[in-house]
Amino acid sequence: MNGLELIRHRRSVRTFDGVPLRQEDAEKVLRFAERVETPFDIPITWKLLSAKEDGLSSPVIVGADTFIAGKLQRRPHAEEAFGYAFEKVVLYAESLGLGTTWIAGTMDRPAFERAMELKADEVMPCVSPLGYPSQRMSLRETLMRKGVHADSRRAFSELFFDGRFDRPLSEDTPYRDALEMVRWAPSAVNKQPWRVVIDGPKAHFYEKKSKGFADAGGWDLQKVDMGIALYHFAVRPPWAIAWW
């Protein structure tokens, strides 16, 4: 499948079949991650972690031992850079037939940060399990997906605008396919914080903030979602993109 097909096909996986991740698959994902460049030229350190060996846990994950995590320095646009890069890695894992899901809060974060040897000026935004999806979702996973309406998205007219926010963008636009990929991007609790204003040849990305996603230090998890949206937009031919 190409990038667009992967985006349409992928879903978050929290229930795995318990088969250990094959060494060749683990190495492919890690090598790919280490080659990913971010749009803000911020390097990311990647590592594969073992729940058993590193003492890790997540109450929402069943049947997977391997996790992939990344860390980077706290710098302007670090959140967007991480979201862009991690989504590219997640979609590559999907191309290998591996299941993934973005985890930011539902994990033993101190244990993961110790395993990543996190420094004071670094942050580990999210992790993901890597494994082979179970044929059946657990009851917990089924309820979680229903709770956040995981299989639905906001209408095109609620997210994309023509020149200004009081003028919804028509779906009859050359940007339509790219914006559909943005519309179906994953986001924390499916909040879909991106709003895009098309202004001639430019696409201006804005964040519609929700309470509870930024910490006292200014780190904003929804900016990670914005990075995911940017990558989905970039899967299409390159456009001029402005960030605010």
N, C-alpha and C positions, 0 to 999 in steps of 0.2 A: 504494500500500500504506500501511496505517496503521503506527503505531510497533511494534505487536506483530508484524505481518507482516514488517517490515523486520528485526527482531531474528532472527526464525526464518530468513529468507532469506539474510542477509548471511554471507559468509565472508571471511577474510583473502585478499587478492590480492597476489601478489608478481611475477606475470608479466603484462605489459601489451602491447598491440598496437603500440606505438611511435607512434601518432597523437598529435600534440601536443594538449594540453588546450585546448579551445575557450575563447576569452576570456570568453564569456558564462557558461560553467560555472564558470570560475575566480572570476569576480566574484560569482556567486551564493553560492558556498561561503564566500568571505571575508566578504561582507556578513552572511551567516547567523551565522558564528562571532563576529563583532563584537557581535552582539545577544544572545548566549547569556549568561545569568546563572548564577552558581554558588551552591550552597546555603550557602556560607560567606562570601559577599560579598567574594570575593577577585578583583580584576580580572586579566584575562589579555590580553596583547598578542599578536595574531595576525599572521602574515606568510606570504605565498606565496613560496617559494624556487625557484630554477632550478638544477638540477644543473650545467648547462653554464656559466651566468653566474656562479654563486656557488662553483664548484669543489667540489661535493658528491658524495659517493659512498656507496653501500651495497652490499655484496657479495650481498645477497639479493634485490635489486630489478632486474628486467629490463624495459626498454622504456618507462620513465616518466622524464620530466625534471622535473615539477613536484612539489613537496612542500609540505605545510602544516605549520607549526610554531607553538607557542605558548610564551610565557615568562611567569613570574609571580614574585612575591617569595617568598622562603623564609619561610613563616609557618606557625603551627599549622594543620593541615588543608589546607595547600596541595596536597598530593598528592591527597586525595580530591576537592577542588574541581576540579583539572585533569582527573582521570579522568572525573568527571561531565560536564564541559563538552566534553571532546574526544570522548567517546562520542556525545554529541548531534550534534556536527559530523560525525562519521564516518557516523552513520545518515542524516543529511541528504544527505551525498554519495551514499550508497547509493540514496536515493530519486531521485537524478538519473541513476542508471545508472553511477556512477563506482566504481572499485575503490579500496580502501584497505587498509592494514595498519598496526598499531601497531608502531613501531620505537623501542626504547630503547637497545639495545646494539650491534646489528649495523649500525653506520654510522660514518663518520668524524666522531665527535662534535665534536672541536675545530673542524672546518670549519663544521659546522652552527651551533655556538655563535657563531662569528665572524660568520656571515651574519645571525644574530639579534641581533647587537650586545649580547650578554649582559653584564650588569653583575655586580659581585661579590656583590650580595645577591639575585640572581635565579637561577632555574633553568629549564632547558628540559627537561621530563621525557621527552617523546616527540615523534616526528614521524610523518607518514604520507605516502606517495606519493599523488598524485591522477592518475587516468588511466582509460583504457578497457581493461577486462580482455581479455586474449588468450583465444581459444577453447580453448587448450591450456596447461596448466601446464608449467613447465620441470621437468626431472628433479630439480633441486635443491629446488624448491618441493614437489614430490611427496614427496620424502624427508623434508623438514622437517615436513610435515604428519603423515606416518606416525610420525616420531620422537616427537612430542608428543601423539599420539592426538587430533589437532585436531577430529575429528568425534565425539568421545565426551565425556561428562561424568560426574562422580560421581553416585551414586544420590541421590535425594531425601532418603532417610533419613540419609545421611552428612553432609548440609549444613544441615538444618533441624530445629529441636527445639521441643518443647512445654514451655515454662516452665523447663526445665533441660537440661543437656547429656546426661544419662543417659536421656532420654526422647525418642526420635525423633518428629518430627511426622508425623501421618497425612496422606496426600495428600488426604483428604476434609476439606479446610479451606477457608474462604472466601479464604484467602491463596494458594491453589494456583497460579492463573494468574500472579500477581505473582512468586511464588517460582520458578516454572518459567522466567520471563524472567531471574531472577537466575542460575539454574542454567546457562543457556546463554550467559551473558556471557563475553566473551573475557578472557583473563588471561595474564600473562607465563608462557611455557612451559606454559600450560594447567594451572597449579597450583591454580586455583580456591580462593583463600585465604579466601573468605567463609564464615562460619558465622552463622546467624541463629536467634535464640531468640525465639519468639512468646510474648508474655506479655500475655494479654488483648488490649487494643486496640493494643498496642505491638509493634514489631519491633526487637529489639536486634541490631545488626550487630557481629560480632567478627572479628578477623583471626587466622587460623592462620598464623603466620609460618614461612617456610622460610629456610634459610641462603642467603646470597649475594645477597640483594635489598636490603639496607640498607648505606649507606656509613658511613664513620667519623664524618661529621657528623650522622648520624641520619636522613638522607633515606631513605625506604622506598618502593621501587618497588611493593611489593604494596599499599600504601595507595592508589596510583593505581588498581589493580584494584578495591579496595573502592569507590572513587568510581564506577567503571563499574557495579558491582553496584547501587549506590544509584540510579543513573539508571535502570537496568532496572526496579528496583522502583517507581520513581516514575512510570514509563510508565502503570502502573495507577492507579486512583483513589487520592488521597492517604491515607496512613496516618500514624500517629504513629511516628517513627523515633528510636531512641536509639543513640548511637555510643559505643564503648568501645575 
